[in-house]
């Protein structure tokens, strides 16, 4: 019987601040059938010839690592500054209410590597755009972005349109 992934997400109102509806993936993570269905579907969106999966802190790790395993490729974490123990490259980008910085090990992506970016939620697109910039700085090519949920009302694809990278969302909320 197919799993309804949308039924495994919960809306948490006024988190992390009043007026925000947070999409909680915890029930999906707690469901073996749901997690298997999500990982299988995310892996199925991958273009052929992916060399590496990159996932962003922190829930991108939870989905990216099993997708990498399903594809038979490695995984590289994108983290906040000072969380990676070796030489890194970093990028700072604008958020709605400030800035954020992300880092990637300087040797995580090799020249010509074909990279799939995996995350749980695509909101404004800023984190994905920053991750693409990190991969490209190291000589890799992002060949796709796969996410569990896209918040279309925030228009993330408009922010990512200049990247010309295919974006796949298993669920889209408007």
N, CA, C and O of each residue as an XYZ file, in Angstrom:
696
protein
N       0.840     -1.175      0.000
C       0.000      0.000      0.000
C       0.894      1.250      0.000
O       1.793      1.358      0.834
N       0.660      2.192     -0.920
C       1.488      3.404     -0.985
C       1.349      4.258      0.283
O       0.295      4.299      0.917
N       2.430      4.925      0.624
C       2.461      5.793      1.802
C       2.117      7.215      1.384
O       2.681      7.737      0.422
N       1.196      7.840      2.103
C       0.847      9.246      1.878
C       1.827     10.096      2.682
O       1.628     10.322      3.875
N       2.884     10.563      2.023
C       3.924     11.322      2.722
C       3.379     12.588      3.373
O       3.806     12.956      4.467
N       2.453     13.244      2.719
C       1.881     14.472      3.263
C       1.200     14.261      4.597
O       1.198     15.154      5.445
N       0.618     13.080      4.793
C      -0.064     12.808      6.063
C       0.926     12.618      7.202
O       0.530     12.616      8.367
N       2.206     12.458      6.887
C       3.237     12.269      7.905
C       3.970     13.566      8.253
O       4.985     13.538      8.949
N       3.466     14.683      7.779
C       4.020     15.993      8.137
C       3.015     16.709      9.024
O       1.807     16.625      8.803
N       3.519     17.409     10.023
C       2.643     18.155     10.921
C       2.907     19.649     10.806
O       4.052     20.080     10.670
N       1.833     20.433     10.862
C       1.961     21.882     10.927
C       2.042     22.304     12.387
O       1.177     21.964     13.194
N       3.090     23.047     12.712
C       3.254     23.591     14.062
C       3.119     25.103     13.935
O       3.997     25.771     13.388
N       2.023     25.633     14.442
C       1.741     27.058     14.310
C       2.582     27.876     15.288
O       2.852     27.459     16.414
N       2.985     29.055     14.814
C       3.740     30.033     15.610
C       5.101     29.516     16.081
O       5.559     29.840     17.177
N       5.731     28.714     15.240
C       7.082     28.257     15.529
C       7.955     28.477     14.302
O       7.537     28.086     13.212
N       9.105     29.060     14.401
C       9.811     29.487     15.608
C       9.412     30.869     16.096
O       9.946     31.352     17.095
N       8.482     31.506     15.407
C       8.008     32.823     15.846
C       6.544     32.967     15.457
O       6.053     32.235     14.598
N       5.851     33.897     16.078
C       4.428     34.078     15.769
C       4.188     34.325     14.274
O       4.918     35.071     13.622
N       3.155     33.681     13.762
C       2.782     33.848     12.364
C       3.388     32.831     11.421
O       2.958     32.728     10.272
N       4.377     32.077     11.877
C       5.033     31.073     11.050
C       4.376     29.721     11.296
O       4.073     29.364     12.435
N       4.158     28.967     10.207
C       3.679     27.592     10.322
C       4.850     26.693      9.931
O       5.209     26.596      8.758
N       5.433     26.045     10.922
C       6.590     25.180     10.733
C       6.119     23.814     10.248
O       5.151     23.262     10.772
N       6.800     23.276      9.252
C       6.488     21.947      8.736
C       7.390     20.938      9.445
O       8.588     20.865      9.174
N       6.804     20.168     10.350
C       7.553     19.210     11.156
C       7.601     17.854     10.457
O       6.567     17.239     10.195
N       8.824     17.399     10.160
C       9.007     16.106      9.492
C       9.217     14.966     10.481
O       9.423     13.826     10.062
N       9.172     15.242     11.779
C       9.438     14.206     12.788
C       8.545     12.977     12.643
O       9.047     11.860     12.762
N       7.234     13.133     12.389
C       6.420     11.920     12.214
C       6.870     11.076     11.017
O       6.788      9.848     11.066
N       7.334     11.705      9.967
C       7.845     10.958      8.815
C       9.108     10.205      9.197
O       9.277      9.042      8.830
N       9.996     10.863      9.933
C      11.233     10.222     10.373
C      10.944      9.023     11.272
O      11.705      8.055     11.280
N       9.853      9.082     12.027
C       9.496      8.002     12.952
C       8.801      6.835     12.254
O       8.606      5.781     12.860
N       8.430      7.010     11.007
C       7.722      5.974     10.262
C       8.682      5.257      9.323
O       9.113      5.839      8.328
N       9.028      4.004      9.617
C       9.931      3.284      8.708
C       9.400      3.227      7.273
O      10.161      3.399      6.321
N       8.098      2.986      7.121
C       7.525      2.915      5.770
C       7.547      4.288      5.111
O       7.814      4.400      3.915
N       7.271      5.320      5.881
C       7.290      6.679      5.342
C       8.682      7.112      4.945
O       8.876      7.701      3.882
N       9.653      6.823      5.794
C      11.030      7.207      5.492
C      11.537      6.438      4.274
O      12.205      7.013      3.415
N      11.228      5.154      4.192
C      11.650      4.352      3.040
C      11.028      4.914      1.764
O      11.705      5.039      0.744
N       9.735      5.253      1.820
C       9.054      5.806      0.642
C       9.669      7.140      0.238
O       9.854      7.402     -0.951
N       9.985      7.984      1.217
C      10.582      9.293      0.918
C      11.964      9.128      0.300
O      12.271      9.770     -0.705
N      12.797      8.282      0.883
C      14.157      8.073      0.368
C      14.105      7.475     -1.034
O      14.827      7.916     -1.929
N      13.251      6.472     -1.225
C      13.139      5.862     -2.553
C      12.698      6.893     -3.593
O      13.233      6.932     -4.701
N      11.729      7.721     -3.232
C      11.219      8.723     -4.176
C      12.268      9.800     -4.456
O      12.413     10.238     -5.598
N      12.998     10.229     -3.428
C      14.052     11.225     -3.643
C      15.155     10.655     -4.530
O      15.642     11.331     -5.437
N      15.543      9.423     -4.269
C      16.588      8.793     -5.088
C      16.120      8.634     -6.530
O      16.918      8.752     -7.460
N      14.838      8.369     -6.718
C      14.300      8.188     -8.074
C      14.339      9.471     -8.891
O      14.308      9.419    -10.121
N      14.406     10.631     -8.223
C      14.464     11.903     -8.955
C      15.880     12.246     -9.405
O      16.081     13.192    -10.166
N      16.858     11.481     -8.935
C      18.255     11.790     -9.254
C      18.541     11.542    -10.719
O      18.124     10.524    -11.272
N      19.256     12.474    -11.360
C      19.694     12.208    -12.730
C      20.738     11.093    -12.732
O      21.321     10.784    -11.693
N      20.969     10.506    -13.869
C      21.978      9.456    -13.950
C      23.372     10.059    -13.792
O      23.604     11.219    -14.134
N      24.272      9.270    -13.281
C      25.664      9.698    -13.193
C      25.993     10.593    -12.021
O      26.993     11.310    -12.072
N      25.204     10.583    -10.974
C      25.524     11.376     -9.782
C      26.743     10.762     -9.102
O      26.810      9.546     -8.920
N      27.705     11.601     -8.728
C      28.914     11.150     -8.044
C      28.843     11.337     -6.530
O      29.519     10.636     -5.777
N      28.016     12.289     -6.092
C      28.023     12.685     -4.685
C      26.685     13.321     -4.338
O      26.091     14.026     -5.153
N      26.216     13.065     -3.118
C      25.048     13.767     -2.586
C      25.535     14.729     -1.520
O      26.375     14.377     -0.691
N      25.008     15.941     -1.542
C      25.316     16.952     -0.539
C      24.021     17.298      0.175
O      22.994     17.546     -0.458
N      24.080     17.312      1.510
C      22.918     17.677      2.312
C      23.281     18.755      3.305
O      24.391     18.786      3.838
N      22.327     19.644      3.550
C      22.577     20.781      4.417
C      22.097     20.517      5.839
O      21.105     19.824      6.066
N      22.825     21.087      6.778
C      22.505     20.981      8.195
C      21.093     21.474      8.451
O      20.715     22.508      7.901
N      20.330     20.818      9.221
C      20.616     19.513      9.794
C      19.719     18.443      9.180
O      20.132     17.290      9.056
N      18.512     18.806      8.801
C      17.610     17.771      8.287
C      18.012     17.288      6.899
O      17.599     16.204      6.486
N      18.797     18.057      6.179
C      19.328     17.583      4.907
C      20.229     16.371      5.095
O      20.390     15.561      4.183
N      20.825     16.248      6.302
C      21.627     15.065      6.610
C      20.730     13.835      6.695
O      21.080     12.757      6.215
N      19.561     14.021      7.319
C      18.663     12.890      7.575
C      18.117     12.284      6.294
O      17.842     11.086      6.236
N      17.959     13.111      5.267
C      17.470     12.616      3.982
C      18.606     12.363      2.998
O      18.545     11.417      2.212
N      19.630     13.190      3.033
C      20.728     13.076      2.071
C      21.546     11.817      2.209
O      21.892     11.191      1.207
N      21.863     11.431      3.436
C      22.687     10.235      3.639
C      21.998      8.975      3.117
O      22.629      8.220      2.377
N      20.727      8.706      3.468
C      20.115      7.496      2.911
C      19.915      7.562      1.397
O      19.938      6.528      0.729
N      19.719      8.758      0.849
C      19.620      8.878     -0.612
C      20.965      8.530     -1.230
O      21.015      7.825     -2.238
N      22.056      9.011     -0.644
C      23.389      8.665     -1.144
C      23.607      7.153     -1.100
O      24.155      6.571     -2.037
N      23.179      6.530     -0.021
C      23.324      5.073      0.094
C      22.489      4.371     -0.975
O      22.945      3.396     -1.572
N      21.281      4.852     -1.221
C      20.426      4.241     -2.242
C      21.037      4.368     -3.628
O      20.867      3.487     -4.470
N      21.754      5.472     -3.866
C      22.390      5.701     -5.160
C      23.770      5.050     -5.249
O      24.341      4.967     -6.336
N      24.306      4.595     -4.136
C      25.637      3.984     -4.133
C      26.753      4.989     -4.303
O      27.781      4.690     -4.910
N      26.549      6.208     -3.755
C      27.562      7.262     -3.858
C      27.851      7.816     -2.465
O      27.176      7.471     -1.495
N      28.850      8.666     -2.380
C      29.212      9.285     -1.117
C      28.301     10.438     -0.745
O      27.462     10.881     -1.529
N      28.496     10.908      0.482
C      27.712     12.015      1.026
C      28.658     13.042      1.625
O      29.653     12.681      2.253
N      28.351     14.322      1.432
C      29.134     15.395      2.045
C      28.187     16.337      2.781
O      27.191     16.783      2.211
N      28.491     16.645      4.047
C      27.641     17.553      4.810
C      28.020     19.017      4.611
O      29.198     19.374      4.595
N      27.008     19.845      4.461
C      27.186     21.297      4.461
C      26.761     21.765      5.846
O      25.641     21.499      6.284
N      27.661     22.466      6.534
C      27.433     22.792      7.942
C      27.576     24.273      8.208
O      28.006     25.046      7.352
N      27.209     24.641      9.405
C      27.433     26.004      9.878
C      28.921     26.160     10.186
O      29.622     25.166     10.373
N      29.404     27.399     10.238
C      30.844     27.616     10.452
C      31.352     26.950     11.730
O      30.617     26.812     12.708
N      32.597     26.550     11.704
C      33.313     25.973     12.843
C      32.812     24.588     13.243
O      33.135     24.122     14.335
N      32.044     23.928     12.408
C      31.548     22.592     12.731
C      32.304     21.500     11.977
O      32.197     20.321     12.317
N      33.057     21.882     10.970
C      33.833     20.913     10.199
C      35.297     21.017     10.613
O      35.820     22.125     10.734
N      35.976     19.877     10.835
C      37.295     19.894     11.464
C      38.485     20.208     10.564
O      39.591     20.427     11.058
N      38.273     20.233      9.244
C      39.411     20.464      8.347
C      39.184     21.735      7.545
O      38.237     22.478      7.805
N      40.035     21.981      6.589
C      39.924     23.172      5.753
C      38.564     23.192      5.049
O      38.103     22.176      4.528
N      37.940     24.363      5.045
C      36.620     24.501      4.432
C      36.588     25.676      3.468
O      37.459     26.545      3.476
N      35.549     25.670      2.636
C      35.160     26.855      1.886
C      33.816     27.253      2.471
O      33.062     26.403      2.945
N      33.516     28.549      2.437
C      32.261     28.999      3.032
C      31.629     30.075      2.178
O      32.278     30.700      1.339
N      30.354     30.270      2.412
C      29.604     31.312      1.728
C      28.609     31.901      2.717
O      27.987     31.181      3.498
N      28.470     33.216      2.672
C      27.495     33.918      3.497
C      26.397     34.425      2.582
O      26.668     34.960      1.507
N      25.163     34.253      3.012
C      24.026     34.650      2.190
C      22.967     35.313      3.048
O      22.956     35.177      4.271
N      22.081     36.030      2.385
C      21.042     36.780      3.085
C      19.845     35.907      3.414
O      19.407     35.081      2.614
N      19.339     36.114      4.601
C      18.085     35.528      5.034
C      17.052     36.637      5.130
O      17.364     37.812      4.934
N      15.839     36.258      5.429
C      14.783     37.246      5.579
C      15.112     38.246      6.685
O      14.806     39.433      6.575
N      15.751     37.742      7.769
C      16.051     38.595      8.925
C      17.514     38.528      9.313
O      17.823     38.365     10.494
N      18.423     38.648      8.361
C      19.836     38.624      8.677
C      20.623     37.853      7.644
O      20.263     37.806      6.468
N      21.718     37.241      8.107
C      22.568     36.459      7.210
C      22.884     35.118      7.858
O      22.709     34.924      9.061
N      23.353     34.209      7.027
C      23.783     32.891      7.485
C      25.039     32.530      6.705
O      25.241     33.010      5.589
N      25.871     31.695      7.283
C      27.068     31.215      6.619
C      27.049     29.695      6.636
O      26.721     29.076      7.649
N      27.402     29.106      5.507
C      27.507     27.653      5.382
C      28.919     27.300      4.934
O      29.584     28.079      4.251
N      29.361     26.112      5.331
C      30.714     25.662      4.989
C      30.687     24.223      4.490
O      29.792     23.445      4.817
N      31.691     23.897      3.691
C      31.861     22.574      3.118
C      33.356     22.270      3.145
O      34.169     23.152      2.868
N      33.730     21.024      3.477
C      35.147     20.679      3.432
C      35.702     20.996      2.046
O      35.058     20.729      1.031
N      36.888     21.560      2.017
C      37.502     21.995      0.764
C      37.793     20.827     -0.183
O      37.938     21.028     -1.389
N      37.879     19.614      0.357
C      38.151     18.456     -0.495
C      36.916     17.563     -0.690
O      37.037     16.447     -1.194
N      35.741     18.045     -0.298
C      34.522     17.229     -0.360
C      34.039     17.003     -1.792
O      33.466     15.960     -2.107
N      34.275     17.977     -2.640
C      33.815     17.913     -4.030
C      35.027     18.085     -4.930
O      35.821     19.009     -4.754
N      35.160     17.190     -5.889
C      36.275     17.278     -6.819
C      35.863     17.930     -8.128
O      34.678     17.969     -8.456
N      36.821     18.437     -8.870
C      36.514     19.022    -10.169
C      35.757     18.028    -11.053
O      36.184     16.888    -11.231
N      34.643     18.473    -11.595
C      33.849     17.639    -12.476
C      32.849     16.736    -11.776
O      32.040     16.089    -12.442
N      32.882     16.674    -10.445
C      31.908     15.842     -9.741
C      30.483     16.318    -10.039
O      30.195     17.515    -10.057
N      29.609     15.344    -10.270
C      28.182     15.606    -10.503
C      27.464     15.410     -9.173
O      27.436     14.310     -8.622
N      26.886     16.498     -8.667
C      26.370     16.543     -7.302
C      24.853     16.701     -7.287
O      24.287     17.514     -8.017
N      24.208     15.900     -6.436
C      22.786     16.041     -6.152
C      22.653     16.664     -4.778
O      23.207     16.146     -3.808
N      21.928     17.767     -4.679
C      21.662     18.433     -3.410
C      20.331     17.908     -2.882
O      19.330     17.904     -3.599
N      20.323     17.464     -1.625
C      19.116     16.916     -1.012
C      18.832     17.659      0.291
O      19.734     17.903      1.092
N      17.558     18.016      0.486
C      17.140     18.674      1.721
C      15.707     18.276      2.034
O      15.036     17.641      1.220
N      15.248     18.648      3.203
C      13.871     18.320      3.572
C      12.889     19.332      3.005
O      11.924     18.956      2.338
N      13.126     20.602      3.263
C      12.176     21.647      2.854
C      12.888     22.704      2.020
O      13.958     23.188      2.388
N      12.284     23.050      0.903
C      12.741     24.172      0.073
C      11.822     25.337      0.377
O      10.652     25.331     -0.006
N      12.351     26.338      1.068
C      11.542     27.495      1.471
C      11.823     28.670      0.533
O      11.189     28.786     -0.515
N      12.755     29.530      0.894
C      13.049     30.683      0.039
C      14.072     30.363     -1.043
O      14.181     31.092     -2.029
N      14.819     29.284     -0.867
C      15.842     28.905     -1.843
C      17.230     29.398     -1.492
O      18.193     29.052     -2.176
N      17.358     30.192     -0.450
C      18.660     30.754     -0.094
C      19.699     29.720      0.283
O      20.858     29.824     -0.121
N      19.300     28.728      1.049
C      20.241     27.691      1.472
C      20.679     26.844      0.284
O      21.851     26.482      0.177
N      19.755     26.531     -0.596
C      20.111     25.764     -1.793
C      21.052     26.575     -2.680
O      22.053     26.046     -3.163
N      20.746     27.840     -2.897
C      21.611     28.680     -3.731
C      23.020     28.767     -3.147
O      24.003     28.712     -3.886
N      23.121     28.902     -1.830
C      24.426     28.968     -1.180
C      25.173     27.639     -1.335
O      26.383     27.628     -1.561
N      24.458     26.535     -1.215
C      25.078     25.218     -1.362
C      25.577     25.008     -2.787
O      26.671     24.483     -2.991
N      24.786     25.414     -3.766
C      25.225     25.328     -5.157
C      26.503     26.141     -5.348
O      27.427     25.691     -6.025
N      26.563     27.331     -4.761
C      27.763     28.172     -4.873
C      28.983     27.471     -4.287
O      30.072     27.543     -4.858
N      28.812     26.791     -3.151
C      29.933     26.059     -2.542
C      30.422     24.937     -3.453
O      31.623     24.784     -3.671
N      29.485     24.156     -3.982
C      29.845     23.045     -4.866
C      30.581     23.570     -6.098
O      31.613     23.027     -6.492
N      30.048     24.621     -6.696
C      30.677     25.186     -7.893
C      32.050     25.777     -7.595
O      32.950     25.692     -8.431
N      32.224     26.368     -6.431
C      33.526     26.932     -6.066
C      34.601     25.842     -6.033
O      35.774     26.107     -6.297
N      34.186     24.617     -5.705
C      35.127     23.497     -5.651
C      35.245     22.763     -6.979
O      35.948     21.756     -7.063
N      34.569     23.249     -8.020
C      34.696     22.667     -9.346
C      33.654     21.622     -9.683
O      33.706     21.020    -10.756
N      32.702     21.397     -8.779
C      31.640     20.440     -9.044
C      30.492     21.068     -9.809
O      30.419     22.287     -9.966
N      29.603     20.219    -10.280
C      28.407     20.666    -10.993
C      27.186     20.096    -10.292
O      27.073     18.881    -10.134
N      26.273     20.960     -9.871
C      25.030     20.489     -9.283
C      24.108     20.099    -10.432
O      23.737     20.929    -11.262
N      23.745     18.812    -10.460
C      22.924     18.290    -11.551
C      21.466     18.144    -11.145
O      20.624     17.774    -11.963
N      21.169     18.431     -9.890
C      19.786     18.371     -9.443
C      19.662     18.731     -7.982
O      20.614     18.640     -7.207
N      18.452     19.145     -7.629
C      18.078     19.409     -6.244
C      16.822     18.595     -5.990
O      15.850     18.698     -6.739
N      16.837     17.787     -4.936
C      15.674     16.981     -4.575
C      15.299     17.277     -3.132
O      16.131     17.198     -2.229
N      14.022     17.621     -2.931
C      13.539     17.945     -1.589
C      12.248     17.196     -1.313
O      11.521     16.805     -2.227
N      11.988     17.011     -0.049
C      10.736     16.390      0.364
C       9.566     17.336      0.117
O       8.548     16.932     -0.444
N       9.707     18.592      0.534
C       8.604     19.543      0.504
C       9.067     20.901     -0.001
O      10.094     21.421      0.436
N       8.309     21.464     -0.914
C       8.552     22.826     -1.408
C       7.439     23.734     -0.913
O       6.258     23.419     -1.057
N       7.822     24.864     -0.326
C       6.864     25.876      0.100
C       6.707     26.876     -1.043
O       7.353     27.923     -1.063
N       5.841     26.535     -1.989
C       5.721     27.307     -3.225
C       5.297     28.745     -2.990
O       5.639     29.623     -3.781
N       4.561     29.004     -1.922
C       4.099     30.367     -1.648
C       5.248     31.319     -1.347
O       5.063     32.536     -1.377
N       6.431     30.784     -1.057
C       7.618     31.617     -0.849
C       8.411     31.815     -2.142
O       9.430     32.506     -2.144
N       7.954     31.219     -3.229
C       8.542     31.368     -4.572
C      10.034     31.018     -4.639
O      10.817     31.801     -5.177
N      10.443     29.864     -4.105
C      11.866     29.528     -4.140
C      12.405     29.297     -5.543
O      13.575     29.578     -5.806
N      11.578     28.794     -6.444
C      12.077     28.522     -7.796
C      12.455     29.809     -8.520
O      13.350     29.799     -9.365
N      11.791     30.910     -8.204
C      12.171     32.189     -8.796
C      13.587     32.567     -8.377
O      14.374     33.051     -9.191
N      13.909     32.346     -7.102
C      15.247     32.678     -6.606
C      16.308     31.754     -7.193
O      17.472     32.137     -7.313
N      15.907     30.546     -7.555
C      16.863     29.565     -8.075
C      16.913     29.521     -9.601
O      17.758     28.826    -10.164
N      16.032     30.243    -10.273
C      15.919     30.153    -11.735
C      17.243     30.440    -12.445
O      17.540     29.810    -13.460
N      18.037     31.369    -11.936
C      19.301     31.722    -12.583
C      20.324     30.593    -12.534
O      21.307     30.615    -13.276
N      20.104     29.612    -11.674
C      21.050     28.506    -11.542
C      20.885     27.450    -12.625
O      21.811     26.682    -12.884
N      19.725     27.403    -13.256
C      19.439     26.422    -14.305
C      19.705     24.990    -13.821
O      20.278     24.178    -14.547
N      19.282     24.696    -12.590
C      19.423     23.376    -11.986
C      18.034     22.794    -11.807
O      17.167     23.465    -11.249
N      17.788     21.579    -12.255
C      16.465     20.965    -12.064
C      16.153     20.795    -10.569
O      16.986     20.312     -9.803
N      14.958     21.195    -10.177
C      14.511     21.071     -8.788
C      13.315     20.131     -8.773
O      12.354     20.313     -9.520
N      13.389     19.120     -7.909
C      12.311     18.133     -7.762
C      11.831     18.163     -6.323
O      12.628     18.034     -5.394
N      10.532     18.334     -6.136
C       9.913     18.280     -4.819
C       8.891     17.167     -4.801
O       8.060     17.074     -5.705
N       8.939     16.314     -3.779
C       7.961     15.239     -3.677
C       6.582     15.788     -3.328
O       5.563     15.271     -3.785
N       6.562     16.845     -2.511
C       5.318     17.498     -2.120
C       5.463     18.994     -2.310
O       6.539     19.547     -2.082
N       4.411     19.644     -2.718
C       4.416     21.106     -2.891
C       3.208     21.661     -2.164
O       2.083     21.205     -2.369
N       3.447     22.647     -1.316
C       2.356     23.322     -0.637
C       2.307     24.768     -1.113
O       3.333     25.435     -1.253
N       1.099     25.227     -1.354
C       0.962     26.603     -1.848
C       0.392     27.515     -0.798
O       0.211     28.707     -1.048
